[in-house]
Amino acid sequence: MKHILASIDASPYAARVCNLAAWSAKRLEASVELLHVIQRSNAAAQRKDLSGAIGLGVKSSLLEELTQLDEAEGKLAIERGRVLLDSAKGHVEGLGVTDLQITHRHGGIVETITEREADADLIVIGKRGASSDFAKGHIGSKVERVVRASSKPVVVCSSRGPDLATSDPSLVVVAFDGGAASKAALSFAAGSALFAGIPLQVVIAGGDDARHRKLAEDAKGILAGEERAGEVVLKDGAPDAVIGTTMKENPDGFLVMGAYGHSPLRTLIVGSTTTAMIRTVHAPVLLMRP
């Protein structure tokens, strides 16, 4: 049976993550694991402690106080996480998912997700974490690290786009550049039950020349191999502009793309089309590694 790993925190994206996980579970006939990770905080660092510059006796007293604060904050974080997971569980069950488990962990988010993904077929995360109000227009650093570290398809949820709690996306848009990750993304979109019955459009950024026509034929070949109907279109312009415009024209769409572009720098994500699309597109983005 397929399994979906959905990572939630106290950010505004938690409800969208739950909605998308429930929608995906019903289409894939999959189980859902709701994951919340408590990251260890450092009370001294949070309070900008400078105890190393003061007397030994005072320093010992302060360190004891900070240790007590750290313990209290840890207990509070555990209780907050329990309440969050219980609420999310009730929400997902209300959307019709019955095969559901919750996982509460201490540690690093990225490391925990990459550990738990061993049994997962799909990972769902929010675009930004609990500090998202301070990072408008950016993606969370941990999101980028998860995408780079994970070997499974990762869906990044936005705060807008189709409300998957009540309806399907109006269109699946696949960004295609001929690279290995791009081909994997198109094969997944065309062959997975996740998008069955939803109109599909393959977008190739570039002019009507021999190279881009060859890419269009390659895309059509992948669709034919998966026995999937879909439109393949060439749109002149830079990839980020072309994809961005296409998604604005289809606000209830779902974007699928390779995690890295067809580039010698595909081991990097910073500054790439991938990062630009996660940052600017107000729709779910499914990312595939080659």
N, C-alpha and C positions, 0 to 999 in steps of 0.2 A: 504494500500500500504506500502511496506517496505521502510525503510529510513536508509540512511548511513550518519554517522557523521564523517567528515574528518578534522582533526586538522592540520593546516599548520602554518609555521613560515618562517623566512628568511634563514633556513638551506638548505643544498644541497639535503635534502630528500623531499622537497616540491613537486617537479615534480613527484617523485615516488608515493607519497601519492595521488596526483591528478590522476595519471594513474590507480592506483589500485582502487580508489574510482569509477572512470568511468567504469572500467572493471566489478567491482562488481555490479554496478547499472544496467548495461545492462543485466547481467546474472540473476539478481534477479528482474528485472523490478522495480527498486527502485528509489526513489528521493535521491538527494545528498545535504547535508548541509556542506558548507565550513566554518570552524570556525577559526578565528584568535583571540588570546587573548593578549592584551597588559598588561604586568605585571608592576605594579607600581615600579618605581625605586626610590632610595633614593640618591639624589645628594651628600649629606654630606658623606654617607657611601662610595659611589663610589670614592669620592675624598679623602677618609681617613681623614675627617675633625676632627681636634683636638681642636675645638674652645672652648671647656669647660676649657681648660688650659690657655686661654689668657684673656685679659682685657674685661670687660663688654661691653664697647663701640665698640670695634673691633668685639666682638662676635655678637652683634646686626647687625652690618653692613654686616658681613659675612653671617649671616643667611638670611638676606634680599636678598643678591646676590644669595645664593643657592636656595632660593624659586623661584626667577625669572628664574634661570637655569632649575629648575625642571619643571616649567610651559612650558618653551620653548621646553624642551626635550619631554614633554607629547604631545604637538601639533605635533612635528615632528614624534613621534611614531604613532600617529593617521593617519597622512598622509601616512607614510610608509605602515601601515597596509591596508589602503584603496587601495593603488596601488597594493600591494601584492594580495589582494582578487580579485580585478578587473582582474588582469593578470591570476590568477588561474581559475576564472570563465570562461574567454575566452578559456583557455586551455581545461577545462573539456567539455565545449560546443563543441569545435572542435573535441572531441572524440565521439560525438554523444549523449551526455546527455542533455536533454532539461528541465527536472524537477529539477531545481537547485535553491538554495538560499544561500546567504552569511550572516554570522553573525559575527559582530565585537564587542568584549567585553573587558572591563577592569576587572582585578582581577587575581586570581590564575588559572593557567592552569588546574590543577587537579580538583579543585572545579567546574570550569566552565564545564569541560567535563562531570563530574558525574551529574551535573545538566541538561545538554543538552541531555544526553543519554537516558532520560526517554522516548523519542519518537523514539529512534534509535534501529535498529536491528543489526547494525554492526558499530564498531568504527575503524577508520584507523588513525594511527599516525606514525611518523618517529622514527627511532631507537634512534636518538639523536636530540637535539635542535639546535638553532642557534650557539651555542658555540662548535659544534661538532668537529671543526678542532683542538680543544685543548683536545679532549678526544678520540683519536683513540683507538680502541680495547675495549672500554667501552660502556655501555648503559647509556642513560640519566636517572638521578634520577627520573625525572617526569614521564618517561615511566614506570618505576617500580611501582611508586605510582598509576598511572592510572590503571595498570593491577590489582593491589591489591584492588583498590577501586571500579572498574567497575563490574557490574553484567552482562554485555553484551559481546559477542565475540569481542576480540580486535585483529586487524591485525597490526603487527609491520613491517614497511617497511625497507628494507635494501637499500643501494646504488647500489647493484648489484642484480643478479638473473634474472628471466624472465622479458622481457620488455612487460608488460601487455597492453601497448598502441597498440601493433601490433599483439600479439599472446597469446595463452593460456599457462599455465604451462604444462610441459611435463609429470609431475607426481605429484600426491598428496601423500605425505608421512605422515602417522599418527603414532606418537610415542605412544605406548600402554603399560601401566604397571598395568592395572586392577583396578586402583583407580577410585574414583567417577568422578574426573575431566577428566581423561583419557577416561572413557566411554562416557562422555558427548561430548568430542572432536571427538571421532570416530562416534558417532551417528550424529553429525552435519555434518562431512565430508561426511558420507554415504548418508545422507538424504537431504542435502541442494542443491538447484539448482545452488549454487555458483560453485560447482565442478562437476556438471552433465556432463557425457561424457568424463571426464578426467581420465586416468588410476589411480588406487588407490592402494597403498601398505601400509599394516600395519606392523610396525617394532616392535618386542619385543626383548629387550636386555637381553640376558641370554642363558645359555646352554640348550641342548636338554634333559631336565629332566621333571619329572612329574609336577612340579609346572608351568614351562613355557609352557608345552604342554597344561595344563589347561587354561592358559591365552590365548593361541592361539585358543582354542575351544570357549572361551568366546567372543573373537574378531570375529570369524566366525559367532557366533550366532547373534551379533549385525548387521553384514553385511546382514545376511539372513533376519533379521527383517526389515531392510530398503530396502530389495530387490535390493541390490547393489553388483555388482561384485567387487572383490578385492583380492589381494594376501596377505596372512599372512605369515610372515617369522620370524624365530628365528635367531638372530645373537649374537654370544658369545662375551661378553665384557661389559665394563661399559656403562651405558646409554648415557652419553655425547659423548663418543668416537664412539659408534655405530651409533648414530643419525648423528653426525658430518661427519663420513665417508660416510654414505648413501647420505647425501645432497651434499657432494663433488662429488660423483659419478653421481649425478643428478643436475647439476648446474642450470637447468631451472625448478627445482621443487618448490613445495610449501609445507612448513612444517605446520602440525596441531598437537597441543599437549595440554595437560591439563596445566592450569596455575600453578598448584602446583603438586608435585610428591606424590606418595602413601607413605606418611611418617607422623609420629606424628607431624612433624614440618611444616605441609602444610600451616600454617598461615604465614610462612615466605617464602620469595622468594630469599633473598640474599644468594649467595653461592649454590643455587639449580641448578639442571639440566636445569630448565626453564631459569634462568639468563644466564647460560653458552651458551645455544642455541641461545638466542637473541643476545648475544655478538659476537658469532663466526660464525654463519650461514649466508651466503651471499644470502639469499632468504627471501621472505615474510614468517612470522611466525604468524599463527592464534592461539590465546590462548583462552581456554575455562575455565570458572569457573564451579565447580560442581553444 
